[in-house]
Amino acid sequence: MRVKHLARAAWAACLSLALVLMILSPAATAGTTELLDNAGCLSCHNGQTRKLELLDEKGKLQPMLVVAPAKYASSVHAEMQCVACHIGITDQPKAGASHQLASAAAGKSASCSDCHRKLWDAAKQDNNAAAKPRLGLVAENISAYDKSFHARPSKADKAKVNATCDGCHDTHSFSIPTKSSPAHAEWRLQSAAMCGEKCHSDELEEYSGSIHGKEALGKHNLKAAVCTDCHSAHEVGNTSIASVKLAITASCGSCHEDNYKSYKATYHGQISTLGYANTAKCFDCHGSHGILAVKDPDSKVHPDNRLETCKTCHNGKKDIGVATAGFATFQPHATTNDFARYPQVWIGWQIMVQLLVGTFGFFWLHTLLWFYREYTDRKHAKLRPHVKLTALPTGQQGKHVQRFSRTWRIAHITFALSLMILTLTGMPLFYPDVAWAPVVMKALGGPAMAGLIHRINAVVFAGVFFWHIIYMAVGIYRKRATWRWFGPDSMIPNLQDAKDMLAMFKWFFGKGPRPVFDRWTYWEKFDYWAPFWGVTIIGVSGLMMWLPGLTATYLPGWVFNVAAIFHGEEAFLAVVFLFTVHFFNNHFRPDKFPIDIVMFTGTMSLEHFKREHALQYQRLVDSGQLSKHLIDAPSAPMTFASKLLGFTLIAIGLTLLSGVAVGFFSGG
């Protein structure tokens, strides 16, 4: 019996020892993480040890993940453990078996974005963010991706998104070279294959035949445009959205700088710069993925195809009108400094530059000298009257002279208001890059509403102009028996005006007395005749652009380029001249400051009349006609209202002038 008991005890001891050895053996630790290190994972998933396959939901064998050890070792994730991402893996299966997962959800990997956000938040909390700039860039990319088209639910399967991080980036070999390195340029060319082969195969096929694709894929041109240049890498947006269209257009400009600059100078580009996508963009004319060289017969912008390309937008819908023959010769990339390619545009620009330089050069000098002379005279307490006249007769004290009728005053105010509104609605197009331009355009209700307001006031402006011509013609006809074309009541310049101008410059330099004038001064005549050429240039050019289909039916497309130059530069001339020279002559010179309300009341005091128009005063006295022009002074309410209106218009004018100045000096 003792032997039997000893045998049982020995067997129990051996069994206990075997159990201990099994517990301590590597095979027994399959449930621990010691064998779940990267070496253990790669011992199966290296693609060399054995073929890994797994039954899918339909019972078909599907290949499992294979990781190239060398590529993983050189990736940015090389120092991470596989189970840090594959959080559902907790066992090391035997050959021919698969991992035992607690649930289907347990097989999911950790989110790339969650992991990188946590790392970035930790870096910021540890005040170590500055030392990890690439980690911060990844966080920015994640935020961009979350708002992108790729992060939206897929139409095919709402439970999935359109694209995930590892759909574009191979997690196990992910290592993007630094942006300034030659390796980055090589890596960048891979984006076309990455986007096209996995998802966008049709676009890749079209891109491969394009001028961009041939350069990138065929010639290996490292500077050629690839998918991420136009669509961005992470902030990929729906191309039907206005902001995305504008961003893609700007992306074209990052390579084609000169063409983008010339495009922005056109109406299409001005509207785009203001933030609206309702006009033609680069891809509307050139195509998107299948862009071809201009000389290619299949190109959308080949001379033989341009008209049809224009008709894709100018098709008679949405009140745009139908493109006609002249559209095909419009130059959307014309510049003013290339006579060889764009001679008409160069000539048109030179004409306007000479007009601006000549007009401003003379009248700004005239203004500065006048200001200096009057300021100096006032400083030395010289008498304001510049001609000795007898005292006012009894009964004339306090009287005013009727200078402008009510009709003239209404026409002047209408003309002024319509011009200011035209300036307000036109400035954002002329200077779309300045900060105030999109604000003004939005306040106006957008380009369509601003355009409508602009055209309505253009009609009002032209209406006043043509009304005036008829009014003057009728008046001259009625006075035809006594009318003198070069008389003192005529606005036609004559030899006396040249003499007065010369005398004025002598006075400026202290070489002679201040001249005296009749009913109209030479600067008033210039103010009068300037709108004749201004309205003609602005009106005709504006009408041509307002009715492009009609214009292009009879004229070549380059007339639109020239019309835009004439319209914009003449408008600039009118605005700056009126709100500087005209305002000075009538309000800001020391003898008139701060305001002259004669155009609002229609009258001026007899003393003022004697001082400003001494020759006319003397002529009326000598002929006995003065009393016919005398009226009572305007009432106090009328005077107050006139001053209020005058100051309001001056404030508006100076505000508009400031906007133009900001646009001009900011390089607009």
C-alpha positions as semicolon CSV with decimal commas, in nm:
position;residue;x (nm);y (nm);z (nm)
1;M;0,000;0,000;0,000
2;R;0,284;0,235;0,082
3;V;0,431;0,182;-0,261
4;K;0,096;0,256;-0,420
5;H;0,058;0,579;-0,219
6;L;0,414;0,681;-0,304
7;A;0,343;0,623;-0,672
8;R;0,031;0,838;-0,656
9;A;0,223;1,116;-0,476
10;A;0,500;1,108;-0,736
11;W;0,245;1,124;-1,019
12;A;0,073;1,425;-0,857
13;A;0,406;1,598;-0,817
14;C;0,495;1,539;-1,181
15;L;0,156;1,660;-1,293
16;S;0,190;1,976;-1,082
17;L;0,536;2,039;-1,224
18;A;0,405;1,996;-1,577
19;L;0,126;2,243;-1,512
20;V;0,374;2,496;-1,374
21;L;0,595;2,451;-1,679
22;M;0,297;2,493;-1,910
23;I;0,196;2,811;-1,737
24;L;0,546;2,952;-1,764
25;S;0,603;2,837;-2,123
26;P;0,569;3,083;-2,421
27;A;0,279;2,886;-2,561
28;A;0,086;2,943;-2,245
29;T;0,127;3,319;-2,267
30;A;-0,059;3,347;-2,590
31;G;-0,325;3,545;-2,409
32;T;-0,076;3,804;-2,284
33;T;0,073;4,092;-2,477
34;E;0,430;3,959;-2,460
35;L;0,390;3,780;-2,793
36;L;0,188;4,070;-2,944
37;D;0,491;4,285;-3,014
38;N;0,574;4,397;-3,367
39;A;0,809;4,105;-3,426
40;G;0,534;3,864;-3,334
41;C;0,283;4,033;-3,563
42;L;0,525;4,053;-3,854
43;S;0,615;3,685;-3,812
44;C;0,277;3,617;-3,974
45;H;0,190;3,939;-4,158
46;N;0,519;3,978;-4,345
47;G;0,370;3,803;-4,647
48;Q;0,648;3,545;-4,652
49;T;0,584;3,304;-4,366
50;R;0,247;3,183;-4,489
51;K;-0,049;3,287;-4,693
52;L;-0,304;3,472;-4,484
53;E;-0,667;3,440;-4,581
54;L;-0,993;3,488;-4,397
55;L;-1,351;3,391;-4,471
56;D;-1,568;3,693;-4,531
57;E;-1,938;3,730;-4,458
58;K;-2,023;3,546;-4,782
59;G;-1,793;3,255;-4,700
60;K;-1,526;3,352;-4,952
61;L;-1,158;3,357;-4,871
62;Q;-1,013;3,707;-4,870
63;P;-0,642;3,796;-4,836
64;M;-0,549;3,947;-4,503
65;L;-0,317;4,235;-4,426
66;V;0,043;4,204;-4,542
67;V;0,308;4,447;-4,413
68;A;0,654;4,481;-4,567
69;P;0,892;4,490;-4,268
70;A;1,147;4,714;-4,442
71;K;0,890;4,976;-4,538
72;Y;0,734;4,968;-4,193
73;A;1,075;5,014;-4,034
74;S;1,128;5,336;-4,234
75;S;0,780;5,477;-4,171
76;V;0,686;5,740;-3,916
77;H;0,499;5,475;-3,718
78;A;0,796;5,237;-3,692
79;E;0,841;5,288;-3,318
80;M;0,474;5,223;-3,244
81;Q;0,337;4,884;-3,148
82;C;0,087;4,724;-3,387
83;V;-0,163;4,672;-3,106
84;A;-0,161;5,044;-3,033
85;C;-0,376;5,085;-3,344
86;H;-0,522;4,734;-3,377
87;I;-0,678;4,758;-3,033
88;G;-0,909;4,457;-3,082
89;I;-0,623;4,209;-3,118
90;T;-0,547;4,035;-2,787
91;D;-0,425;3,686;-2,887
92;Q;-0,160;3,515;-3,098
93;P;-0,342;3,253;-3,309
94;K;-0,194;2,925;-3,418
95;A;-0,122;2,844;-3,779
96;G;-0,438;2,825;-3,985
97;A;-0,645;3,006;-3,722
98;S;-0,756;3,364;-3,691
99;H;-0,754;3,606;-3,403
100;Q;-1,025;3,554;-3,146
101;L;-1,223;3,877;-3,120
102;A;-1,476;3,956;-2,851
103;S;-1,703;4,117;-3,109
104;A;-1,702;4,254;-3,462
105;A;-1,647;4,601;-3,321
106;A;-1,339;4,480;-3,138
107;G;-1,167;4,419;-3,471
108;K;-1,172;4,788;-3,560
109;S;-0,850;4,982;-3,548
110;A;-0,800;5,296;-3,347
111;S;-0,895;5,616;-3,530
112;C;-0,601;5,798;-3,692
113;S;-0,756;6,135;-3,617
114;D;-0,831;6,052;-3,252
115;C;-0,478;5,934;-3,193
116;H;-0,313;6,237;-3,352
117;R;-0,547;6,478;-3,178
118;K;-0,456;6,325;-2,842
119;L;-0,086;6,348;-2,921
120;W;-0,120;6,713;-3,026
121;D;-0,328;6,800;-2,719
122;A;-0,069;6,633;-2,499
123;A;0,211;6,825;-2,669
124;K;0,030;7,152;-2,609
125;Q;-0,039;7,066;-2,246
126;D;0,330;6,984;-2,196
127;N;0,428;7,312;-2,368
128;N;0,609;7,103;-2,625
129;A;0,408;7,206;-2,931
130;A;0,684;7,421;-3,081
131;A;0,916;7,121;-3,091
132;K;0,662;6,916;-3,289
133;P;0,554;7,131;-3,585
134;R;0,468;6,834;-3,806
135;L;0,233;6,702;-3,541
136;G;0,059;7,039;-3,544
137;L;0,036;7,023;-3,923
138;V;-0,128;6,681;-3,895
139;A;-0,382;6,827;-3,651
140;E;-0,460;7,105;-3,899
141;N;-0,500;6,849;-4,177
142;I;-0,739;6,648;-3,964
143;S;-0,955;6,955;-3,904
144;A;-0,955;7,025;-4,277
145;Y;-1,045;6,665;-4,356
146;D;-1,338;6,668;-4,112
147;K;-1,496;6,949;-4,319
148;S;-1,407;6,797;-4,654
149;F;-1,607;6,607;-4,912
150;H;-1,412;6,290;-4,826
151;A;-1,540;6,289;-4,468
152;R;-1,904;6,284;-4,577
153;P;-2,104;5,957;-4,581
154;S;-2,069;5,760;-4,901
155;K;-2,371;5,741;-5,127
156;A;-2,309;5,369;-5,176
157;D;-2,288;5,293;-4,805
158;K;-2,402;5,556;-4,556
159;A;-2,216;5,372;-4,279
160;K;-1,887;5,458;-4,447
161;V;-1,729;5,786;-4,549
162;N;-1,612;5,869;-4,898
163;A;-1,244;5,833;-4,808
164;T;-1,044;5,767;-4,493
165;C;-0,688;5,847;-4,393
166;D;-0,557;5,498;-4,471
167;G;-0,743;5,503;-4,801
168;C;-0,490;5,759;-4,925
169;H;-0,198;5,700;-4,688
170;D;-0,055;5,350;-4,641
171;T;-0,047;5,346;-4,261
172;H;0,232;5,089;-4,246
173;S;0,470;5,267;-4,483
174;F;0,355;5,625;-4,425
175;S;0,648;5,866;-4,446
176;I;0,607;6,198;-4,629
177;P;0,936;6,375;-4,707
178;T;0,974;6,731;-4,586
179;K;0,820;6,980;-4,826
180;S;1,143;7,150;-4,931
181;S;1,327;6,828;-5,010
182;P;1,376;6,679;-5,360
183;A;1,213;6,360;-5,234
184;H;0,892;6,550;-5,166
185;A;0,868;6,657;-5,530
186;E;0,900;6,295;-5,634
187;W;0,642;6,183;-5,378
188;R;0,403;6,456;-5,492
189;L;0,375;6,306;-5,841
190;Q;0,226;5,991;-5,690
191;S;-0,098;6,168;-5,599
192;A;-0,250;6,119;-5,945
193;A;-0,216;5,742;-5,921
194;M;-0,326;5,741;-5,559
195;C;-0,646;5,933;-5,631
196;G;-0,721;5,781;-5,969
197;E;-0,639;5,415;-5,935
198;K;-0,829;5,369;-5,611
199;C;-1,135;5,585;-5,666
200;H;-1,137;5,835;-5,952
201;S;-1,047;5,616;-6,247
202;D;-1,243;5,819;-6,505
203;E;-1,078;6,141;-6,396
204;L;-0,735;5,972;-6,405
205;E;-0,793;5,857;-6,762
206;E;-0,891;6,209;-6,868
207;Y;-0,602;6,363;-6,675
208;S;-0,351;6,122;-6,832
209;G;-0,427;6,266;-7,176
210;S;-0,416;6,629;-7,062
211;I;-0,122;6,864;-7,088
212;H;-0,078;6,839;-6,710
213;G;-0,094;6,460;-6,710
214;K;0,151;6,422;-6,997
215;E;0,399;6,643;-6,816
216;A;0,358;6,469;-6,481
217;L;0,311;6,106;-6,581
218;G;0,486;6,099;-6,915
219;K;0,775;6,342;-6,880
220;H;0,805;6,318;-6,502
221;N;0,798;6,697;-6,474
222;L;0,814;6,764;-6,103
223;K;0,645;7,104;-6,148
224;A;0,344;6,973;-6,338
225;A;0,002;7,008;-6,173
226;V;-0,136;6,704;-5,993
227;C;-0,466;6,636;-5,814
228;T;-0,365;6,786;-5,481
229;D;-0,254;7,113;-5,642
230;C;-0,607;7,193;-5,752
231;H;-0,823;7,005;-5,503
232;S;-0,586;7,032;-5,205
233;A;-0,475;6,729;-5,006
234;H;-0,711;6,729;-4,708
235;E;-0,959;7,012;-4,761
236;V;-1,114;6,847;-5,066
237;G;-1,448;7,012;-5,132
238;N;-1,752;6,952;-5,346
239;T;-1,670;7,115;-5,679
240;S;-2,025;7,243;-5,715
241;I;-1,978;7,476;-5,418
242;A;-1,882;7,837;-5,493
243;S;-1,596;7,851;-5,241
244;V;-1,438;7,539;-5,391
245;K;-1,466;7,678;-5,744
246;L;-1,291;7,995;-5,633
247;A;-1,022;7,800;-5,449
248;I;-0,950;7,589;-5,758
249;T;-0,929;7,904;-5,969
250;A;-0,680;8,054;-5,725
251;S;-0,483;7,728;-5,739
252;C;-0,447;7,774;-6,115
253;G;-0,301;8,117;-6,042
254;S;-0,037;7,973;-5,813
255;C;0,131;7,828;-6,123
256;H;0,003;8,053;-6,403
257;E;0,065;8,383;-6,225
258;D;0,066;8,614;-6,528
259;N;-0,246;8,459;-6,678
260;Y;-0,422;8,469;-6,343
261;K;-0,337;8,837;-6,303
262;S;-0,470;8,921;-6,649
263;Y;-0,781;8,711;-6,583
264;K;-0,850;8,904;-6,263
265;A;-0,849;9,227;-6,464
266;T;-1,150;9,107;-6,667
267;Y;-1,512;9,124;-6,554
268;H;-1,508;8,747;-6,502
269;G;-1,205;8,772;-6,276
270;Q;-1,328;9,079;-6,089
271;I;-1,648;8,902;-5,986
272;S;-1,449;8,594;-5,882
273;T;-1,208;8,804;-5,677
274;L;-1,505;8,955;-5,494
275;G;-1,603;8,603;-5,384
276;Y;-1,881;8,516;-5,630
277;A;-1,872;8,213;-5,858
278;N;-2,133;8,306;-6,119
279;T;-1,882;8,410;-6,388
280;A;-1,640;8,201;-6,592
281;K;-1,345;8,044;-6,411
282;C;-1,029;7,894;-6,556
283;F;-1,181;7,546;-6,581
284;D;-1,497;7,675;-6,750
285;C;-1,290;7,779;-7,050
286;H;-0,993;7,540;-7,041
287;G;-1,160;7,233;-6,892
288;S;-1,066;7,063;-6,568
289;H;-0,902;6,719;-6,584
290;G;-0,859;6,713;-6,961
291;I;-0,690;7,050;-7,019
292;L;-0,516;7,065;-7,357
293;A;-0,271;7,311;-7,507
294;V;-0,430;7,606;-7,688
295;K;-0,285;7,491;-8,021
296;D;-0,439;7,144;-7,984
297;P;-0,739;7,120;-8,222
298;D;-0,938;6,944;-7,948
299;S;-0,872;7,215;-7,689
300;K;-1,175;7,407;-7,566
301;V;-0,986;7,733;-7,620
302;H;-0,853;7,654;-7,965
303;P;-0,961;7,938;-8,199
304;D;-1,197;7,702;-8,381
305;N;-1,369;7,598;-8,056
306;R;-1,380;7,920;-7,856
307;L;-1,724;8,036;-7,963
308;E;-1,881;7,705;-7,859
309;T;-1,695;7,726;-7,530
310;C;-1,832;8,077;-7,471
311;K;-2,181;7,951;-7,551
312;T;-2,171;7,707;-7,259
313;C;-2,236;8,014;-7,041
314;H;-2,356;8,277;-7,287
315;N;-2,644;8,064;-7,408
316;G;-2,935;8,302;-7,365
317;K;-3,027;8,173;-7,021
318;K;-3,022;8,377;-6,699
319;D;-3,030;8,706;-6,895
320;I;-2,668;8,659;-7,007
321;G;-2,738;8,667;-7,378
322;V;-2,603;8,451;-7,659
323;A;-2,237;8,456;-7,760
324;T;-2,183;8,586;-8,112
325;A;-1,889;8,581;-8,352
326;G;-1,680;8,847;-8,177
327;F;-1,665;8,647;-7,854
328;A;-1,412;8,413;-8,015
329;T;-1,155;8,692;-8,046
330;F;-1,196;8,835;-7,697
331;Q;-0,860;8,834;-7,516
332;P;-0,912;8,723;-7,153
333;H;-0,538;8,734;-7,085
334;A;-0,450;9,054;-7,269
335;T;-0,202;9,287;-7,102
336;T;-0,136;9,654;-7,159
337;N;0,241;9,619;-7,194
338;D;0,266;9,377;-7,486
339;F;0,223;9,563;-7,814
340;A;0,330;9,265;-8,023
341;R;0,048;9,040;-7,900
342;Y;-0,219;9,294;-7,806
343;P;-0,163;9,613;-8,010
344;Q;-0,518;9,749;-7,971
345;V;-0,507;9,707;-7,594
346;W;-0,164;9,872;-7,575
347;I;-0,281;10,170;-7,783
348;G;-0,602;10,208;-7,582
349;W;-0,406;10,206;-7,257
350;Q;-0,156;10,464;-7,383
351;I;-0,438;10,698;-7,487
352;M;-0,597;10,684;-7,143
353;V;-0,267;10,719;-6,957
354;Q;-0,181;11,033;-7,152
355;L;-0,528;11,173;-7,088
356;L;-0,501;11,109;-6,713
357;V;-0,146;11,238;-6,680
358;G;-0,221;11,550;-6,884
359;T;-0,545;11,636;-6,704
360;F;-0,423;11,572;-6,351
361;G;-0,079;11,716;-6,417
362;F;-0,221;12,051;-6,525
363;F;-0,515;12,089;-6,288
364;W;-0,345;11,959;-5,974
365;L;-0,062;12,204;-6,036
366;H;-0,323;12,473;-6,097
367;T;-0,497;12,379;-5,770
368;L;-0,180;12,378;-5,561
369;L;-0,065;12,715;-5,695
370;W;-0,411;12,865;-5,646
371;F;-0,429;12,740;-5,290
372;Y;-0,084;12,880;-5,213
373;R;-0,167;13,220;-5,363
374;E;-0,501;13,260;-5,185
375;Y;-0,364;13,127;-4,858
376;T;-0,072;13,366;-4,876
377;D;-0,298;13,662;-4,953
378;R;-0,530;13,575;-4,667
379;K;-0,234;13,531;-4,433
380;H;-0,114;13,880;-4,518
381;A;-0,466;14,018;-4,463
382;K;-0,508;14,138;-4,818
383;L;-0,857;14,255;-4,908
384;R;-1,072;13,989;-5,067
385;P;-1,224;14,219;-5,335
386;H;-0,995;14,210;-5,634
387;V;-1,152;14,496;-5,829
388;K;-1,257;14,836;-5,702
389;L;-1,629;14,889;-5,737
390;T;-1,866;15,154;-5,610
391;A;-2,071;15,080;-5,302
392;L;-2,405;14,908;-5,352
393;P;-2,685;15,150;-5,435
394;T;-2,975;15,198;-5,197
395;G;-3,217;14,909;-5,222
396;Q;-2,954;14,658;-5,334
397;Q;-2,807;14,584;-4,994
398;G;-2,879;14,225;-4,894
399;K;-2,998;14,131;-5,239
400;H;-2,895;13,816;-5,427
401;V;-2,830;13,751;-5,793
402;Q;-3,013;13,466;-5,965
403;R;-2,738;13,255;-6,116
404;F;-2,898;12,913;-6,170
405;S;-3,263;12,830;-6,229
406;R;-3,450;12,555;-6,045
407;T;-3,425;12,334;-6,353
408;W;-3,045;12,371;-6,359
409;R;-3,022;12,291;-5,989
410;I;-3,236;11,978;-6,013
411;A;-3,030;11,861;-6,311
412;H;-2,705;11,924;-6,118
413;I;-2,818;11,732;-5,810
414;T;-2,952;11,443;-6,020
415;F;-2,629;11,435;-6,216
416;A;-2,423;11,439;-5,895
417;L;-2,623;11,169;-5,716
418;S;-2,630;10,935;-6,014
419;L;-2,254;10,979;-6,058
420;M;-2,193;10,898;-5,692
421;I;-2,408;10,584;-5,714
422;L;-2,226;10,484;-6,031
423;T;-1,900;10,528;-5,844
424;L;-2,022;10,323;-5,549
425;T;-2,142;10,034;-5,765
426;G;-1,840;10,044;-5,998
427;M;-1,559;10,077;-5,743
428;P;-1,574;9,716;-5,615
429;L;-1,515;9,588;-5,969
430;F;-1,230;9,831;-6,029
431;Y;-1,059;9,739;-5,700
432;P;-1,186;9,389;-5,611
433;D;-0,874;9,300;-5,410
434;V;-0,908;9,568;-5,142
435;A;-1,076;9,484;-4,812
436;W;-1,375;9,715;-4,852
437;A;-1,472;9,586;-5,199
438;P;-1,650;9,259;-5,100
439;V;-1,815;9,441;-4,808
440;V;-1,960;9,705;-5,039
441;M;-2,064;9,445;-5,295
442;K;-2,243;9,240;-5,029
443;A;-2,417;9,551;-4,896
444;L;-2,538;9,625;-5,249
445;G;-2,695;9,281;-5,271
446;G;-2,433;9,107;-5,484
447;P;-2,307;9,156;-5,840
448;A;-2,646;9,109;-6,007
449;M;-2,818;9,374;-5,795
450;A;-2,517;9,606;-5,808
451;G;-2,514;9,572;-6,186
452;L;-2,884;9,656;-6,205
453;I;-2,838;9,965;-5,985
454;H;-2,537;10,068;-6,192
455;R;-2,724;10,043;-6,522
456;I;-3,031;10,226;-6,390
457;N;-2,816;10,518;-6,278
458;A;-2,622;10,507;-6,603
459;V;-2,953;10,562;-6,783
460;V;-3,036;10,849;-6,544
461;F;-2,689;10,998;-6,592
462;A;-2,715;10,976;-6,972
463;G;-3,073;11,103;-6,959
464;V;-2,970;11,421;-6,780
465;F;-2,687;11,465;-7,029
466;F;-2,908;11,434;-7,338
467;W;-3,180;11,644;-7,175
468;H;-2,923;11,919;-7,124
469;I;-2,817;11,912;-7,489
470;I;-3,177;11,948;-7,601
471;Y;-3,243;12,218;-7,339
472;M;-2,942;12,420;-7,453
473;A;-3,024;12,376;-7,821
474;V;-3,379;12,504;-7,767
475;G;-3,251;12,799;-7,562
476;I;-2,998;12,899;-7,824
477;Y;-3,259;12,869;-8,098
478;R;-3,494;13,102;-7,912
479;K;-3,214;13,358;-7,870
480;R;-3,080;13,307;-8,222
481;A;-3,133;13,672;-8,315
482;T;-2,902;13,800;-8,042
483;W;-2,696;13,492;-7,959
484;R;-2,319;13,522;-7,986
485;W;-2,131;13,190;-7,999
486;F;-1,820;13,340;-7,844
487;G;-1,995;13,601;-7,635
488;P;-1,972;13,638;-7,254
489;D;-2,283;13,421;-7,198
490;S;-2,152;13,132;-7,408
491;M;-1,975;12,830;-7,260
492;I;-1,765;12,789;-7,574
493;P;-1,395;12,852;-7,496
494;N;-1,246;13,156;-7,665
495;L;-0,928;13,362;-7,681
496;Q;-1,021;13,553;-7,366
497;D;-1,015;13,229;-7,168
498;A;-0,654;13,173;-7,274
499;K;-0,569;13,527;-7,169
500;D;-0,743;13,479;-6,833
501;M;-0,554;13,155;-6,773
502;L;-0,222;13,322;-6,844
503;A;-0,312;13,613;-6,616
504;M;-0,410;13,365;-6,343
505;F;-0,070;13,194;-6,357
506;K;0,102;13,533;-6,341
507;W;-0,095;13,605;-6,026
508;F;-0,003;13,262;-5,885
509;F;0,365;13,358;-5,909
510;G;0,316;13,717;-5,796
511;K;0,384;13,860;-6,140
512;G;0,055;14,035;-6,186
513;P;-0,280;14,124;-6,026
514;R;-0,554;13,872;-5,983
515;P;-0,763;13,872;-6,302
516;V;-1,133;13,951;-6,305
517;F;-1,389;13,739;-6,488
518;D;-1,715;13,765;-6,675
519;R;-2,008;13,525;-6,641
520;W;-1,805;13,204;-6,696
521;T;-1,444;13,138;-6,597
522;Y;-1,210;12,916;-6,793
523;W;-1,216;12,645;-6,522
524;E;-1,596;12,648;-6,519
525;K;-1,595;12,597;-6,893
526;F;-1,361;12,301;-6,851
527;D;-1,594;12,156;-6,586
528;Y;-1,878;12,202;-6,832
529;W;-1,714;12,041;-7,135
530;A;-1,541;11,757;-6,952
531;P;-1,866;11,558;-6,917
532;F;-1,914;11,575;-7,292
533;W;-1,611;11,360;-7,361
534;G;-1,653;11,175;-7,029
535;V;-2,011;11,070;-7,092
536;T;-1,926;10,979;-7,449
537;I;-1,632;10,757;-7,352
538;I;-1,796;10,604;-7,045
539;G;-2,139;10,577;-7,204
540;V;-2,036;10,418;-7,534
541;S;-1,793;10,173;-7,374
542;G;-2,045;10,085;-7,105
543;L;-2,319;10,028;-7,359
544;M;-2,090;9,797;-7,559
545;M;-2,027;9,584;-7,250
546;W;-2,394;9,599;-7,147
547;L;-2,496;9,452;-7,486
548;P;-2,207;9,214;-7,563
549;G;-2,402;8,996;-7,803
550;L;-2,497;9,290;-8,021
551;T;-2,148;9,438;-8,002
552;A;-1,975;9,113;-8,091
553;T;-2,209;9,060;-8,386
554;Y;-2,045;9,347;-8,570
555;L;-1,712;9,407;-8,394
556;P;-1,413;9,186;-8,301
557;G;-1,369;9,068;-7,944
558;W;-1,072;9,291;-7,864
559;V;-1,311;9,589;-7,849
560;F;-1,428;9,454;-7,514
561;N;-1,072;9,472;-7,382
562;V;-1,038;9,832;-7,502
563;A;-1,388;9,925;-7,383
564;A;-1,307;9,799;-7,033
565;I;-0,993;10,016;-7,026
566;F;-1,174;10,326;-7,151
567;H;-1,470;10,273;-6,919
568;G;-1,266;10,217;-6,604
569;E;-0,995;10,476;-6,657
570;E;-1,233;10,750;-6,769
571;A;-1,451;10,678;-6,465
572;F;-1,140;10,704;-6,248
573;L;-1,056;11,036;-6,413
574;A;-1,407;11,171;-6,358
575;V;-1,428;11,066;-5,993
576;V;-1,084;11,189;-5,890
577;F;-1,115;11,515;-6,084
578;L;-1,460;11,597;-5,944
579;F;-1,375;11,517;-5,585
580;T;-1,041;11,700;-5,588
581;V;-1,022;11,977;-5,848
582;H;-1,394;12,053;-5,878
583;F;-1,443;12,041;-5,500
584;F;-1,145;12,273;-5,452
585;N;-1,259;12,525;-5,711
586;N;-1,606;12,547;-5,562
587;H;-1,564;12,467;-5,192
588;F;-1,214;12,417;-5,058
589;R;-1,010;12,714;-5,174
590;P;-0,957;12,967;-4,895
591;D;-1,194;13,225;-5,045
592;K;-1,480;12,970;-5,050
593;F;-1,405;12,730;-4,764
594;P;-1,587;12,537;-4,628
595;I;-1,872;12,535;-4,882
596;D;-2,038;12,734;-5,158
597;I;-2,413;12,672;-5,178
598;V;-2,486;12,869;-5,494
599;M;-2,568;12,549;-5,687
600;F;-2,821;12,449;-5,422
601;T;-2,992;12,784;-5,363
602;G;-2,938;12,907;-5,719
603;T;-2,835;13,249;-5,591
604;M;-2,531;13,433;-5,463
605;S;-2,508;13,754;-5,267
606;L;-2,452;14,069;-5,469
607;E;-2,122;14,126;-5,286
608;H;-2,011;13,772;-5,377
609;F;-2,124;13,828;-5,735
610;K;-1,923;14,151;-5,760
611;R;-1,614;13,973;-5,630
612;E;-1,631;13,653;-5,841
613;H;-1,780;13,792;-6,165
614;A;-1,679;14,155;-6,162
615;L;-1,692;14,205;-6,539
616;Q;-2,043;14,064;-6,566
617;Y;-2,154;14,279;-6,274
618;Q;-2,013;14,592;-6,436
619;R;-2,164;14,501;-6,771
620;L;-2,509;14,457;-6,613
621;V;-2,474;14,786;-6,428
622;D;-2,368;14,971;-6,742
623;S;-2,656;14,823;-6,944
624;G;-2,911;14,883;-6,669
625;Q;-2,995;14,511;-6,659
626;L;-2,874;14,436;-6,306
627;S;-3,211;14,491;-6,140
628;K;-3,365;14,219;-6,357
629;H;-3,133;13,962;-6,197
630;L;-3,180;14,068;-5,835
631;I;-3,397;13,868;-5,595
632;D;-3,439;13,839;-5,222
633;A;-3,194;13,629;-5,027
634;P;-3,307;13,269;-4,969
635;S;-3,485;13,200;-4,643
636;A;-3,300;13,072;-4,340
637;P;-3,450;12,720;-4,373
638;M;-3,351;12,713;-4,740
639;T;-2,998;12,822;-4,658
640;F;-2,969;12,563;-4,380
641;A;-3,106;12,283;-4,599
642;S;-2,868;12,382;-4,879
643;K;-2,569;12,372;-4,646
644;L;-2,679;12,036;-4,505
645;L;-2,721;11,894;-4,854
646;G;-2,389;12,041;-4,964
647;F;-2,195;11,901;-4,669
648;T;-2,364;11,562;-4,715
649;L;-2,268;11,541;-5,081
650;I;-1,914;11,656;-5,003
651;A;-1,884;11,390;-4,730
652;I;-2,009;11,121;-4,968
653;G;-1,773;11,238;-5,238
654;L;-1,470;11,239;-5,008
655;T;-1,564;10,895;-4,877
656;L;-1,578;10,760;-5,231
657;L;-1,251;10,934;-5,309
658;S;-1,091;10,769;-5,005
659;G;-1,206;10,428;-5,128
660;V;-1,057;10,495;-5,470
661;A;-0,732;10,615;-5,311
662;V;-0,705;10,301;-5,096
663;G;-0,768;10,085;-5,402
664;F;-0,520;10,275;-5,618
665;F;-0,233;10,286;-5,369
666;S;-0,283;9,926;-5,262
667;G;-0,204;9,821;-5,618
668;G;-0,563;9,766;-5,730
